[in-house]
Amino acid sequence: MAPPRIVTFGCRLNALESEVMRRHAAAGDLDDTIIVNTCAVTSEAVRQARQAIRRLSRDHPGERIIVTGCAAQLDPAVFAAMPEVDRVIGNAEKLDRRHLADAGRRIAVSDIMAERETAHHLLDGFEGRSRGFVQVQQGCDHRCTFCIIPFARGPNRSIPAESVIAQVGSLVTAGFHEIVLTGVDICSWGSDLSPTARLGDLVQAVLGAVPDLPRLRLSTLDPAAIDDRLYRVLAEEPRLMPHLHLSLQAVSDLVLKRMKRRHDRSTAFTVAERARQARPDVVLGADLIAGFPTETEAQFAETLAAVDGLGLTWLHVFPFSPRPGTPASRMPQVPAAERKARAAKLRQAGERVQAHFLLSRIGSETDVLVEREAVGRCPYYAPVRLGPGPPAGRVVPVRITGAASDHLMGETLP
């Protein structure tokens, strides 16, 4: 019999939840079972999940296939109708050991519940990973016109600071040297608590309560909701990594308005300025959508110019993919070929900024978290190739000796 396996699509939160499912599946004796944890952020993500399910069924004909995640939450009937699928469960059920244990029967679509609760799952490690992920919130209260995720994940629900601190402490005790705080919209953390709080409060509390934590990193931030305390912690606490990834999506005011985003172009530049005032060496990344409906050449040019203007070192670029059920899917569409071409231009601009940054690091000394043999990441999230020797999971001092197109080279120091 084959041990249970998890195939994960999408975000870091999905990766964390897959680890919870991995533990539950192993404890529940789900041998000969494959769990596909889907993503619904774009139609392409759903297509890839369906394609993977068919391939897994062909390659492993004797194993059951359970499908879960955001795509399954939104369109359970689509997956339930696939002959390769034995069971479909929603986002709430996938973290419930009882539902995973009952893998032998096909579950009815009507059994799938909307996710209403945020469970606090304490993990003492992550298979095959050198950094630990800690969920701080779930869901989103905003309604961007391109996004279906609030309907799959529900409203914002914050995990109390005490639970987050306990999880971080558990992972540090287990030997993890870097922790990533993650969620759907982490800048909304604390808005539903009593008394209310902000993400900066949580970051300060975690670093204060877990003094043995060497490195803390944040997942994607909403530029409209970065609070003053978070800037202060960035300035004062070197254990908070100098790397902020922003959910910009565009840097043109009219496009942002049609996306129903809460920030404008000037906000993006203000965030970059404040971050660099707080930590001069901070690097910025961003999510950008190319070819949003109605986007003109001039509006795209504003976003393209902002890659250099903001100094965006790490880009996640997505050609717009209309998601059925969203307002943006009903807007006048930019031709698919033009979306693809604009995405390529954004990536090229990002590669130029990235190359400039990597070259600037040659000759510097830094700490590197070794992720696998001879490869790690520095505090700025840049991959660093090392000589053989340092074991995975360790933080080692390194001198940067060279740079390639997408990574640094370094030698460990005594």
N, C-alpha and C positions, 0 to 999 in steps of 0.2 A: 504494500500500500504506500501511496505517496503522501507526505505530510501536507497539511493545508498551505495554500499559497495565496498571496495577496497581489493583485495587479492594480496599481494606483495611477490615476490621472489627476491633473490639476494642481491645486495649491498646496502650500505647506500645511494648512489645517487638515486637508485630506491625508497628507502623509502621516500626521500625528494620529488621526483617527484610524488609519490603516494599521498602525502599530498596536492600538487598543484591540482592534479586531484580530490581529495576529495572535495576541495573548489569549483572547477568548476562544479562538478557533483551536489553538493548541490544547487548551484546558478542556475543551468540549469534545476532543477526539474527532475532529472533523477531517479525518484522513480522506484522501481522494476528492478534495474539494478545492475549487478555485473561486476566490472572491474578487470581483471586479468592482473597484471603487471609482465611480464615474465622475466626470466634471460636466457642467452645463454652461460654462461661461460663453462658449460660442457654439454655433451649429457644427463647426468643424470638430470641436472636442467630442460632441455626441457621435458624429460619424466615425471618428477614430475608435471610440469605445465599442461601437457595434462591430466594426471591422475586427478589433482585437478579440471580441467574444467569439466570432466565427472562427478565427484562426486558432484560438485556444481549444475550441471544441474539436477541430480537425486534428490538432497535434496531441490532444489528451482525451481520446474518445471515451475512456472509462471513468472520467471524473465529473462530478457535479459542478455546475457553475451557478454561483449566487451573484446577482447584480444589485448594487446599492449606490449610494452617493447622490449628488445633486440631479444628474440626468434621470436617474431612476425615481427620485422624489417627484420631479416635474412631469415625466411622461412614463409612468409605470406600465401602461398598457402596451407601449411600443416594445419594451423589453420583454414583458411577459409573453408577447406573441411570438418571440423568437424561439424556434424549436431547440436551439442550443441551450436555452436558459432554463434552469430547474427552479429558481426562486428569485423573487424581486422583493427587496425590503427598502424602506425609506431611511432617511438620515437619523431619525430617532431610534429606530429598531436596530440599526447596524451596530450601535454601541451597547446593546442589551444582550448579555450572554445567552439568555433564554432563546431569543430569536435565532441567533446563530447556531445554537445547539440543535434546533429543529430544522435541519437542512434537508431532511429527506422528503418533504412534501412540497409541492408547488403552492405558493401562497397566492391568494386571490388579490387582485388589484385593490379591492375595497378594503383589504386589511391594512393598507399602507396609511400611516398616520402622518399628519403634519408635525414637524419638529417643534416641540413646545418647551422642552427643558434643556438645560445645559448641564450635563453630568460632569463631575470632577473625577477624572480618571488619573490616578497616580501611577506613573510608570517609573521603573528604575533603569531604563535603558532603551535604546533604539537599535534594532538589528541593522548591522552594516553601516552605522552612522557614527561620526565622531562628535557631532554636536547634538544637543537635546532640544526638543521643541516643547514649549509649554503654552497651552491654550489659555488666553486671558479673557476672551469673550466669544460670542457666537452671534450670528445674524447681523442685520443691517436695517436701519430706520430710514434710509434714503432711497430715492427712486430715480436713479439715473436712467435716461431713456433707452440706453443700449443694454441694460443689465437685467438679467432674470434671477440673479442669485438671491435677492431678498425673498422671493417666492419659494425658493428651495430651502433657505436657511432660517426664515422667520425674522422677527425683530431682534434688535440688540438685547443681549442678555449678558451681563458682566459676571465673571467669576470673582468672588471676593478676594481681596488682597491676601488674606491669611492662607487661602487654598493655593493661590499662585505661589506664594513664598514657600509653602510646604512642598510643592512639586519641584520648585527650583532646588531647594535644599536636598531633596531626595536624589535628584540627578547629580548634584555636585558630590554628594556622598558616594554615589556609584562610580565616580571618576570622570564625569564630563567636565571639560574645561571651558566650554562655550554653550550658552543657552540662548535660544531664540524665542522671544515672546511673539506669539502668532494668534491669528483670529481672522474673521471676515473683515472687520473694520475696527482695528485696535484703537484708533484715536477716539472712538466712542466709548471706550472703557470707562466705567464709573458713572455715566450719565443716568443710569437706572438704579444706582445704589442709594441708600439713605444712611448718612448724608452723601450727597453726590461727590464725585472725585474726578480727577483727570489722569490721563496716561502718565504725565510727568510725576504725579504723586505715587503711582504704582512703581515706576522705574526706581524712584528714590527709595521707596520702601524695600524693594527687592534687594537693591545693592547694600542698603543698611543692614538688613536682616540676615544676609548671606555673605559675610565678609570673605569667605573662602572662594567665592565665585570669581574666576579670573576674567571672564569675558561675557558681556551681555550684548546681544544684538536684537534689533527690532525688525519685524517684517514690515510690509508696505504701510505707509502713512498717508492719510488724507491731508493735503496741504492746507485745507481750510480749517483744520481742527488741531494743529500742533500748538500745545499750550506753552505759556511762558516758563513754567517750571521745567518742562522737558528741555527747553533751550538752556536753562541754568544747569541742569544735570549734565547735559552734553559738554558744557564749558568746564564743569568742576570735577567730573568723575571720569578718569581715564579708562575705567573698566567698561564704560559704555562705548561700543565700537564707533569709530568716526566714519560711519557709512549709513546714509539715510536713503531709503528707496521711496519715491513719491508716486502716488496715484494721480499723475497729471492728466493723462489721456489726450490732451491737446493744449496748445498755448496760443489760441486765438479766441478772443472774447465771444464772438458770435457762435463759433462752434461749441465752446464751453456752455453757452446759454442753451443751445439746442440739445446738448447732452444732459442738461439740468444738473450740471455740476455746481458746487457751492463756492468755488474759487474762480478768479479771473486771471488774466495774464499778469497783472501787477502783483497778485498774491504769490504767484510762482517765483517771481524775482525777489520779492520780499523774504520769502522762506529761504531762498538760497543765500541771500545777504545775511540774514540773522543766523543761519547755521554756520556760516563761515566766520562771522564775528565771534560766535561762541567757541568754535573749534576751527582754527584756520586751516587745518589739514583735512577737514571733512571731505568725503567724496559723496556725490549725489548720483542716484540712479532714478529711473522713471519708467512707468508704463505709458506707452503712447499708442493711440489708435490712428491708423492711416486710412484716409478716404471715408471719414464719417459722412453719412448722408448730407447732401447739400454743400459739402466742403468745396470751396472754390480753390483755384490755383493760388490766389493771393492769400487765402486763409491758411492753406497748407504751408505756404512759404513762411508764415509767421512761426508756425511750430518748428519747421525745419531750421530756421535761424536760431531758435531758442536752444537747440541742442548745444551749439557753441556758446551762445549767450549765457546760458545757465551753467555750462560746464558739466553736462550730463555724462558721467563716465560709464555707467552701466545702463543699457537700454533693454527693455522688453518691448518689442514692436509687434503690433498685431494689425494686419489688414482688417478693416471692418468686416465683420461677419454678421449678417442680420439674424437675430434670434427671434423666432416666432413668438408672439405674445408680448413683445416690447414695442413701445411707441416708435423707436428708431427703425424698426423693420417696416413701418408703414410710410416712412419719409422717402422723398425722391433719392434714389440710390446713385452713388458714384459708380461708373462701370467697373467691373471686377478687375479688368486689366490695369486700369488706372490706380485702383487701390493697391494692387500688387507693386506697381512701379513706385508709388509714393512710399510704401513700406521699405522698398529697397533703398531709396534715397535716405530715409531716416536711419536705416542701419549703417549705411556708408558713413553718414555724418557721425554717428555714435562710435564707429570704429576709429575714426580720426581722433576724436576726443580721448578714447580709451588708449590708443597708441601713444598719444602725447603724455598721458598720465603714467603709463607703464615705463616709458623712457625716463621720466623724471625721477623714478624710484631707484635707478641704477646707482650703486654706491652707498645706498642707505642701509641701515640696520633695523630690523623689525622682528617681531615675534610671529611665528607661523604655527597655526594649528594643523598638525599632520592629519589628513583625512584618510589616506591610504598610502601604501608604500611609495615613498619618494615624491608625494604630491600633497600640498596643503594650501591653506589660505591665510593671507595676512589680515590685519585688522581692517584694511580698506576693501576687503572681499576679493582681492585679486588672487587668482590661482598662482601658486609658486611651485615650480619643479625643483626638487632637491636631489642630492645624491643619496644612495642607499644608506640605511642606518636607522633614522628615527622611527620609532613605532607609531602606528596610527593612534590618534587620541591624545598625543602629547603636544604641548606647546613648547617650541624650541626657538632659541635665538638664531637669526639668520642674517647674513649679509647678502644683499641683492647684487648679483654679478652681471645680469643681462636681462633683455626683454625680447619677447617674440610678439607676434601680432595679437595674441590673446592671453598671454601669461608671462610671468616673471621667472627668472632662474636665480637660484640662490645656493649658498653653501652654509652649512650649519657652523655656528661658532662654538668654541669650547665653553 
